[in-house]
Amino acid sequence: MYYKCVISVLISFLILSGVAFAEDDVDKLVFSIREPLHNEDGFRATTRKLEKGRSTKKWWEFYQYNIGTMNPDGTDYRQLTDDGLSRQPRLSPDREWIAYISGVDESKSLYIMLVDGSENKQVIKKEYAIHDFWWSPLSNAVLVVVEIDRPKDRLENWVVSVDGKIQRWRTQLWAQGWLHWDAKGEKVKEPNRKLSEVLPTGTKWPEWSPDRNWIAFKTEGFLAIAEPDVVSIGRTWFLQQNEVPCDHIEEWSPDGKRILFYTSGEICVADVEQGKFTGYVNLSLYQGRDAAWSPDATQIAFIGADSDRRRTSEIFIIDVDTGKMQQITSTTYDYFDLHWR
């Protein structure tokens, strides 16, 4: 009887451990939610009855932003922060950590917490601005573009580890998205200096492909790509003459075969093969923002206007191959800063 009880307990433990492991391994949507403050100002903002001459530019007087997560089917919603100032969350590649920005204008901090909201710690404190950041593929550090309040050379790139250690780069030439993690996530790399001489003047904030061999960028209103190492050696680059109009680039697909971008505010995808554009599709035929690839590159999540015509911003999922689109949320608040891992 004793042995049967022991075996039963062991089996139960293994089953529960397996369930817990499976839950931890499930991909997640992470986002910020904007809710009006429950006071007169918040009410006036949502009913569009602000006093004459007043605006919501100082948004913290009217709204609160907090970080949340949910499953891609809309279940298991969890709010992780409650400071009312939290935005731009991004899950680490191993789905263990979330980095996010908190603060108001000219006073931004970077926080890192576990995916359940625990062990929340401030790793960058009250800088003038934090423009962007990228997790290392190893999930052990974040590369951050920080703006310092000083007369010139205001941008720096910082590598911040999950335990708060900081390494700083002050390189104005590569400050705007050019420093990048290598494909393994072991170090941060600078492009060849000749690259800045070859690409169109003013090119900045490129999107690096997962293998770090390619960049996507916008030039003269068009979507463009380049292979930095090859371009730097050959010292020449030119458009392929089949590029399409582009408002903004979101990201490469996890498999590096497609680029997610916007034209006329709608969700679009470009197919890329061996450095050539091979096809384009307007996937949403519907205006959206903050779009993100699913980990397997078969779906895209984005934020758009509620399909029932309420004045809220909701989360939608599109199947990339079929174009089937589904709204997975219906709330009384707005979603922002969507990310999928």
Rosetta blueprint (number, residue, H / E / L):
1 M L
2 Y H
3 Y H
4 K H
5 C H
6 V H
7 I H
8 S H
9 V H
10 L H
11 I H
12 S H
13 F H
14 L H
15 I H
16 L H
17 S H
18 G H
19 V H
20 A H
21 F H
22 A H
23 E H
24 D H
25 D H
26 V L
27 D L
28 K L
29 L E
30 V E
31 F E
32 S E
33 I E
34 R E
35 E E
36 P E
37 L L
38 H L
39 N L
40 E H
41 D H
42 G H
43 F H
44 R H
45 A H
46 T H
47 T H
48 R L
49 K L
50 L L
51 E L
52 K L
53 G L
54 R L
55 S L
56 T L
57 K L
58 K L
59 W H
60 W H
61 E H
62 F L
63 Y E
64 Q E
65 Y E
66 N E
67 I E
68 G E
69 T E
70 M E
71 N L
72 P L
73 D L
74 G L
75 T L
76 D L
77 Y L
78 R E
79 Q E
80 L L
81 T L
82 D L
83 D L
84 G L
85 L E
86 S E
87 R E
88 Q E
89 P E
90 R E
91 L E
92 S L
93 P L
94 D L
95 R L
96 E L
97 W E
98 I E
99 A E
100 Y E
101 I E
102 S E
103 G E
104 V E
105 D L
106 E L
107 S E
108 K E
109 S E
110 L E
111 Y E
112 I E
113 M E
114 L E
115 V L
116 D L
117 G L
118 S L
119 E L
120 N L
121 K E
122 Q E
123 V E
124 I E
125 K E
126 K E
127 E E
128 Y L
129 A E
130 I E
131 H E
132 D E
133 F E
134 W E
135 W E
136 S L
137 P L
138 L L
139 S L
140 N L
141 A E
142 V E
143 L E
144 V E
145 V E
146 V E
147 E E
148 I L
149 D L
150 R L
151 P L
152 K L
153 D L
154 R L
155 L E
156 E E
157 N E
158 W E
159 V E
160 V E
161 S E
162 V L
163 D L
164 G L
165 K L
166 I E
167 Q E
168 R E
169 W E
170 R L
171 T L
172 Q H
173 L H
174 W H
175 A L
176 Q L
177 G L
178 W L
179 L L
180 H E
181 W E
182 D L
183 A L
184 K L
185 G L
186 E L
187 K L
188 V E
189 K E
190 E L
191 P L
192 N L
193 R L
194 K L
195 L H
196 S H
197 E H
198 V H
199 L L
200 P L
201 T L
202 G L
203 T L
204 K L
205 W L
206 P L
207 E E
208 W E
209 S L
210 P L
211 D L
212 R L
213 N L
214 W L
215 I E
216 A E
217 F E
218 K E
219 T E
220 E L
221 G L
222 F E
223 L E
224 A E
225 I E
226 A E
227 E L
228 P H
229 D H
230 V H
231 V H
232 S H
233 I H
234 G H
235 R L
236 T L
237 W L
238 F L
239 L L
240 Q L
241 Q L
242 N L
243 E L
244 V L
245 P E
246 C L
247 D L
248 H E
249 I E
250 E E
251 E E
252 W E
253 S L
254 P L
255 D L
256 G L
257 K L
258 R E
259 I E
260 L E
261 F E
262 Y E
263 T E
264 S L
265 G L
266 E E
267 I E
268 C E
269 V E
270 A E
271 D E
272 V E
273 E E
274 Q L
275 G L
276 K E
277 F E
278 T E
279 G E
280 Y E
281 V E
282 N E
283 L E
284 S E
285 L E
286 Y E
287 Q E
288 G L
289 R E
290 D E
291 A E
292 A E
293 W E
294 S L
295 P L
296 D L
297 A L
298 T L
299 Q E
300 I E
301 A E
302 F E
303 I E
304 G E
305 A E
306 D L
307 S L
308 D L
309 R L
310 R L
311 R L
312 T L
313 S E
314 E E
315 I E
316 F E
317 I E
318 I E
319 D E
320 V L
321 D L
322 T L
323 G L
324 K L
325 M E
326 Q E
327 Q E
328 I L
329 T L
330 S L
331 T L
332 T L
333 Y L
334 D E
335 Y E
336 F E
337 D E
338 L E
339 H E
340 W E
341 R L
